[in-house]
Structure formats: C-alpha cells, structure tokens
Amino acid sequence: MADQAETLARNLVSCAVSRTPAGGHINVRIEISEFGLLIEVRDPAGLGQFDGVELAEVSSITLSFGSSCGPGGHIQWAELRVPQPRAATA
C-alpha cells in the first residue's frame, strides 16, 4: 500500500504544482479511515482535470477519486482501499 500511496500523492501534487502560480500554496491532507487512506490536495487554481495517463494510473489503484472547485481553489482527492488480511493457510 505504501508504494500506491506514494504514486497517488505524487500524481495529485504534480497536478497541483502545474496549476499553481509562483508564490501560491499547496496543501496536502492525509487521513486514515476504517475504509482506507484518503489523500487530498488543495491548490489556488480553478477547476482542473486529471490527464489521460494520470487518470488511468489513479483509477487503477484507488477505491474512489474526484475533484471540485470553489472559492478557496481546486481540490483533488483519492482514497486507497485498506488491504484485507490474507487468510492463513495450513
């Protein structure tokens, strides 16, 4: 899960950096829930989209993902599913 979390965070932050003007701020929030790991990235830009490569990579490793835009800027988020423990074999 750590490799997937790193890939996901890198993609979300990379998108935010490309949209953020010099002097702008990017905020990253990571939250662990009973369902998985939520990574949220906020930037001051308007609504942006995942590009095709990022969308394919993000959608292949996440439980859910999305983006929104409001007065405070742009937010992209994604949630990784907590891996289920493997059953013991005899």
C-alpha positions in Angstrom: 0.0 0.0 0.0 2.9 2.4 0.7 4.0 2.3 -3.0 0.5 3.0 -4.2 0.1 5.9 -1.6 3.4 7.4 -2.9 2.3 7.1 -6.5 -1.0 8.6 -5.8 0.4 11.5 -3.7 3.0 12.2 -6.4 0.3 12.4 -9.1 -2.0 14.7 -7.1 0.8 17.0 -6.0 2.2 17.1 -9.5 -1.1 18.3 -10.9 -1.4 20.9 -8.2 2.1 22.2 -8.9 1.4 22.6 -12.6 -1.6 24.8 -11.9 -0.2 26.8 -9.0 1.3 30.3 -9.8 4.6 31.4 -8.3 4.0 32.3 -4.6 0.9 30.1 -4.4 0.4 27.5 -1.7 -0.5 23.8 -2.0 -2.0 21.9 1.0 -1.9 18.2 1.4 -4.0 16.3 3.8 -3.7 12.6 4.5 -6.3 10.8 6.6 -6.5 7.2 7.7 -10.1 5.9 8.0 -11.6 2.4 8.5 -12.0 2.1 4.7 -8.6 3.3 3.6 -6.2 6.1 3.1 -7.5 9.5 1.9 -5.1 11.9 0.2 -6.4 15.4 -0.6 -4.5 18.1 -2.4 -5.7 21.8 -2.5 -4.3 24.5 -4.7 -5.4 28.0 -5.5 -6.2 27.4 -9.2 -9.5 26.9 -10.9 -11.0 23.5 -11.8 -8.5 21.2 -13.4 -8.8 17.6 -14.6 -6.6 14.5 -14.4 -4.9 14.0 -17.8 -5.3 10.6 -19.5 -2.2 9.0 -18.1 -2.8 10.2 -14.6 -6.4 9.2 -14.7 -5.6 5.6 -15.8 -2.9 5.3 -13.1 -5.1 6.8 -10.4 -8.2 4.9 -11.3 -6.3 1.6 -11.3 -5.2 1.9 -7.6 -8.0 3.8 -5.9 -11.3 3.0 -4.3 -12.6 6.4 -5.4 -11.3 9.8 -6.6 -12.6 13.1 -7.7 -12.1 16.9 -7.9 -14.0 20.0 -7.1 -13.6 23.8 -7.3 -14.8 26.5 -5.0 -13.9 30.0 -3.7 -10.9 28.5 -1.9 -9.4 26.9 -5.1 -9.2 23.5 -6.5 -9.3 20.2 -4.6 -8.3 16.7 -5.9 -8.7 13.7 -3.7 -8.4 10.0 -3.9 -8.9 7.1 -1.5 -6.9 3.9 -1.4 -8.6 0.8 0.0 -7.0 -0.8 3.1 -5.7 -4.2 2.0 -7.6 -7.1 3.6 -5.5 -9.5 5.7 -4.8 -12.7 3.8 -6.4 -15.9 5.3 -3.9 -18.2 6.9 -3.1 -21.4 5.0 -2.5 -24.7 6.7 
